[in-house]
Amino acid sequence: MHITNISEAKANLSYLIKTVQETDEPIIIGKAGEPVAILSAFKKNLSPRQLGGSWEGKVKISSDFDEIDEEITASFYNSSIFPDKS
């Protein structure tokens, strides 16, 4: 694992990135002799995305979910929010 300081990393960032890509070895960047960051290659996740989640299999949508309830519709449109236009 290569170790470099911040000023060297700033001056040679393109070279360090190329080195990390080619060798797949991370580079430690230090300040005053202490490690502060790691420069490593990005690895794209190529695995297929899995659908579902923590609610999968626990929730069922009723077969009448999309049906309109006339009583609720009437009380909504006939409320004081929407007074009669007459």
Order of alpha helices (4+ residues) and beta strands (2+ residues): beta-alpha-alpha-beta-beta-alpha
